[in-house]
Amino acid sequence: MYPIMKENRLSIRVSKNRIEKLRRIAAQREKTMTQMIEDWIDKLKEEKPSSL
């Protein structure tokens, strides 16, 4: 059994062209737009805090 994750909603403004591009690429990869964005977020590297 997988743990149930509480999901939150994110609202952003992007151009119509970018939304359409994301929609096309997601369809080509058989993923949802949410999955595409989550995959991108997961690939981001966090910077280590600098010690002052």
N, CA, C and O atoms as a GROMACS GRO file, in nm:
protein
  208
    1MET      N    1   0.084  -0.119   0.000
    1MET     CA    2   0.000   0.000   0.000
    1MET      C    3   0.088   0.125   0.000
    1MET      O    4   0.186   0.132   0.074
    2TYR      N    5   0.053   0.221  -0.082
    2TYR     CA    6   0.129   0.344  -0.090
    2TYR      C    7   0.069   0.448   0.004
    2TYR      O    8  -0.053   0.454   0.020
    3PRO      N    9   0.154   0.531   0.066
    3PRO     CA   10   0.100   0.636   0.152
    3PRO      C   11   0.023   0.738   0.068
    3PRO      O   12   0.060   0.765  -0.046
    4ILE      N   13  -0.080   0.794   0.124
    4ILE     CA   14  -0.160   0.895   0.054
    4ILE      C   15  -0.094   1.030   0.074
    4ILE      O   16  -0.074   1.075   0.188
    5MET      N   17  -0.060   1.095  -0.037
    5MET     CA   18   0.003   1.226  -0.030
    5MET      C   19  -0.105   1.334  -0.038
    5MET      O   20  -0.194   1.328  -0.123
    6LYS      N   21  -0.095   1.431   0.048
    6LYS     CA   22  -0.186   1.545   0.037
    6LYS      C   23  -0.131   1.634  -0.074
    6LYS      O   24  -0.013   1.671  -0.073
    7GLU      N   25  -0.214   1.668  -0.166
    7GLU     CA   26  -0.170   1.750  -0.278
    7GLU      C   27  -0.216   1.893  -0.262
    7GLU      O   28  -0.321   1.920  -0.203
    8ASN      N   29  -0.136   1.982  -0.314
    8ASN     CA   30  -0.167   2.125  -0.311
    8ASN      C   31  -0.181   2.174  -0.454
    8ASN      O   32  -0.130   2.113  -0.548
    9ARG      N   33  -0.250   2.282  -0.468
    9ARG     CA   34  -0.270   2.340  -0.600
    9ARG      C   35  -0.171   2.454  -0.620
    9ARG      O   36  -0.145   2.532  -0.528
   10LEU      N   37  -0.116   2.464  -0.741
   10LEU     CA   38  -0.024   2.570  -0.779
   10LEU      C   39  -0.083   2.641  -0.899
   10LEU      O   40  -0.118   2.579  -0.999
   11SER      N   41  -0.094   2.770  -0.888
   11SER     CA   42  -0.149   2.848  -0.999
   11SER      C   43  -0.040   2.942  -1.049
   11SER      O   44   0.015   3.021  -0.973
   12ILE      N   45  -0.009   2.932  -1.179
   12ILE     CA   46   0.093   3.018  -1.238
   12ILE      C   47   0.039   3.078  -1.368
   12ILE      O   48  -0.055   3.027  -1.428
   13ARG      N   49   0.100   3.186  -1.408
   13ARG     CA   50   0.063   3.249  -1.535
   13ARG      C   51   0.174   3.222  -1.636
   13ARG      O   52   0.291   3.254  -1.612
   14VAL      N   53   0.137   3.164  -1.748
   14VAL     CA   54   0.232   3.142  -1.858
   14VAL      C   55   0.160   3.176  -1.988
   14VAL      O   56   0.037   3.180  -1.995
   15SER      N   57   0.239   3.201  -2.090
   15SER     CA   58   0.180   3.237  -2.219
   15SER      C   59   0.102   3.120  -2.278
   15SER      O   60   0.126   3.003  -2.245
   16LYS      N   61   0.010   3.153  -2.365
   16LYS     CA   62  -0.068   3.051  -2.435
   16LYS      C   63   0.024   2.957  -2.512
   16LYS      O   64   0.001   2.836  -2.516
   17ASN      N   65   0.128   3.012  -2.574
   17ASN     CA   66   0.222   2.929  -2.651
   17ASN      C   67   0.292   2.827  -2.562
   17ASN      O   68   0.312   2.712  -2.603
   18ARG      N   69   0.328   2.866  -2.442
   18ARG     CA   70   0.396   2.772  -2.352
   18ARG      C   71   0.301   2.663  -2.303
   18ARG      O   72   0.340   2.547  -2.292
   19ILE      N   73   0.178   2.700  -2.275
   19ILE     CA   74   0.079   2.600  -2.233
   19ILE      C   75   0.057   2.498  -2.345
   19ILE      O   76   0.054   2.377  -2.320
   20GLU      N   77   0.043   2.547  -2.467
   20GLU     CA   78   0.021   2.458  -2.581
   20GLU      C   79   0.142   2.368  -2.604
   20GLU      O   80   0.127   2.250  -2.636
   21LYS      N   81   0.262   2.423  -2.587
   21LYS     CA   82   0.385   2.343  -2.601
   21LYS      C   83   0.389   2.234  -2.496
   21LYS      O   84   0.418   2.118  -2.527
   22LEU      N   85   0.359   2.270  -2.371
   22LEU     CA   86   0.358   2.171  -2.263
   22LEU      C   87   0.254   2.064  -2.289
   22LEU      O   88   0.279   1.945  -2.266
   23ARG      N   89   0.137   2.104  -2.336
   23ARG     CA   90   0.030   2.008  -2.366
   23ARG      C   91   0.073   1.910  -2.476
   23ARG      O   92   0.048   1.790  -2.465
   24ARG      N   93   0.137   1.961  -2.582
   24ARG     CA   94   0.182   1.874  -2.692
   24ARG      C   95   0.289   1.776  -2.645
   24ARG      O   96   0.281   1.656  -2.674
   25ILE      N   97   0.388   1.826  -2.573
   25ILE     CA   98   0.497   1.739  -2.528
   25ILE      C   99   0.446   1.635  -2.429
   25ILE      O  100   0.487   1.519  -2.434
   26ALA      N  101   0.358   1.675  -2.340
   26ALA     CA  102   0.301   1.580  -2.244
   26ALA      C  103   0.226   1.469  -2.318
   26ALA      O  104   0.238   1.352  -2.283
   27ALA      N  105   0.149   1.505  -2.419
   27ALA     CA  106   0.075   1.406  -2.497
   27ALA      C  107   0.170   1.311  -2.569
   27ALA      O  108   0.147   1.190  -2.573
   28GLN      N  109   0.278   1.366  -2.626
   28GLN     CA  110   0.376   1.283  -2.696
   28GLN      C  111   0.440   1.182  -2.602
   28GLN      O  112   0.471   1.069  -2.642
   29ARG      N  113   0.459   1.222  -2.477
   29ARG     CA  114   0.525   1.135  -2.378
   29ARG      C  115   0.425   1.055  -2.295
   29ARG      O  116   0.462   0.983  -2.202
   30GLU      N  117   0.297   1.070  -2.331
   30GLU     CA  118   0.188   1.002  -2.261
   30GLU      C  119   0.191   1.030  -2.111
   30GLU      O  120   0.182   0.939  -2.028
   31LYS      N  121   0.205   1.158  -2.077
   31LYS     CA  122   0.204   1.204  -1.939
   31LYS      C  123   0.107   1.319  -1.928
   31LYS      O  124   0.067   1.379  -2.028
   32THR      N  125   0.070   1.351  -1.805
   32THR     CA  126  -0.011   1.470  -1.783
   32THR      C  127   0.081   1.590  -1.772
   32THR      O  128   0.202   1.575  -1.752
   33MET      N  129   0.026   1.707  -1.785
   33MET     CA  130   0.106   1.828  -1.766
   33MET      C  131   0.158   1.834  -1.624
   33MET      O  132   0.271   1.879  -1.601
   34THR      N  133   0.078   1.789  -1.528
   34THR     CA  134   0.123   1.786  -1.388
   34THR      C  135   0.244   1.695  -1.374
   34THR      O  136   0.341   1.731  -1.308
   35GLN      N  137   0.240   1.578  -1.436
   35GLN     CA  138   0.354   1.486  -1.429
   35GLN      C  139   0.479   1.549  -1.490
   35GLN      O  140   0.589   1.532  -1.437
   36MET      N  141   0.463   1.619  -1.600
   36MET     CA  142   0.577   1.684  -1.664
   36MET      C  143   0.639   1.788  -1.570
   36MET      O  144   0.761   1.793  -1.555
   37ILE      N  145   0.556   1.869  -1.507
   37ILE     CA  146   0.607   1.973  -1.417
   37ILE      C  147   0.670   1.910  -1.293
   37ILE      O  148   0.775   1.955  -1.248
   38GLU      N  149   0.607   1.806  -1.239
   38GLU     CA  150   0.664   1.738  -1.122
   38GLU      C  151   0.799   1.676  -1.156
   38GLU      O  152   0.892   1.682  -1.075
   39ASP      N  153   0.811   1.616  -1.274
   39ASP     CA  154   0.940   1.558  -1.317
   39ASP      C  155   1.046   1.667  -1.324
   39ASP      O  156   1.160   1.645  -1.280
   40TRP      N  157   1.011   1.782  -1.378
   40TRP     CA  158   1.106   1.893  -1.389
   40TRP      C  159   1.148   1.941  -1.250
   40TRP      O  160   1.266   1.964  -1.226
   41ILE      N  161   1.052   1.956  -1.160
   41ILE     CA  162   1.084   2.000  -1.023
   41ILE      C  163   1.177   1.899  -0.956
   41ILE      O  164   1.272   1.938  -0.889
   42ASP      N  165   1.150   1.771  -0.974
   42ASP     CA  166   1.234   1.667  -0.913
   42ASP      C  167   1.378   1.670  -0.963
   42ASP      O  168   1.469   1.627  -0.892
   43LYS      N  169   1.400   1.721  -1.083
   43LYS     CA  170   1.535   1.728  -1.139
   43LYS      C  171   1.613   1.850  -1.091
   43LYS      O  172   1.735   1.857  -1.109
   44LEU      N  173   1.546   1.945  -1.031
   44LEU     CA  174   1.614   2.066  -0.984
   44LEU      C  175   1.709   2.032  -0.870
   44LEU      O  176   1.676   1.953  -0.782
   45LYS      N  177   1.825   2.092  -0.871
   45LYS     CA  178   1.924   2.073  -0.766
   45LYS      C  179   1.914   2.188  -0.667
   45LYS      O  180   1.912   2.305  -0.706
   46GLU      N  181   1.909   2.154  -0.541
   46GLU     CA  182   1.906   2.257  -0.437
   46GLU      C  183   2.049   2.299  -0.406
   46GLU      O  184   2.140   2.217  -0.398
   47GLU      N  185   2.066   2.429  -0.390
   47GLU     CA  186   2.198   2.482  -0.353
   47GLU      C  187   2.217   2.467  -0.203
   47GLU      O  188   2.123   2.483  -0.125
   48LYS      N  189   2.339   2.436  -0.165
   48LYS     CA  190   2.369   2.427  -0.024
   48LYS      C  191   2.382   2.569   0.031
   48LYS      O  192   2.439   2.656  -0.035
   49PRO      N  193   2.330   2.593   0.152
   49PRO     CA  194   2.342   2.728   0.208
   49PRO      C  195   2.489   2.763   0.231
   49PRO      O  196   2.568   2.680   0.277
   50SER      N  197   2.524   2.885   0.200
   50SER     CA  198   2.663   2.927   0.221
   50SER      C  199   2.682   2.966   0.367
   50SER      O  200   2.595   3.029   0.427
   51SER      N  201   2.793   2.927   0.422
   51SER     CA  202   2.820   2.961   0.562
   51SER      C  203   2.893   3.094   0.566
   51SER      O  204   2.994   3.113   0.499
   52LEU      N  205   2.842   3.185   0.644
   52LEU     CA  206   2.902   3.320   0.652
   52LEU      C  207   2.984   3.336   0.776
   52LEU      O  208   3.042   3.443   0.799
   0.00000   0.00000   0.00000
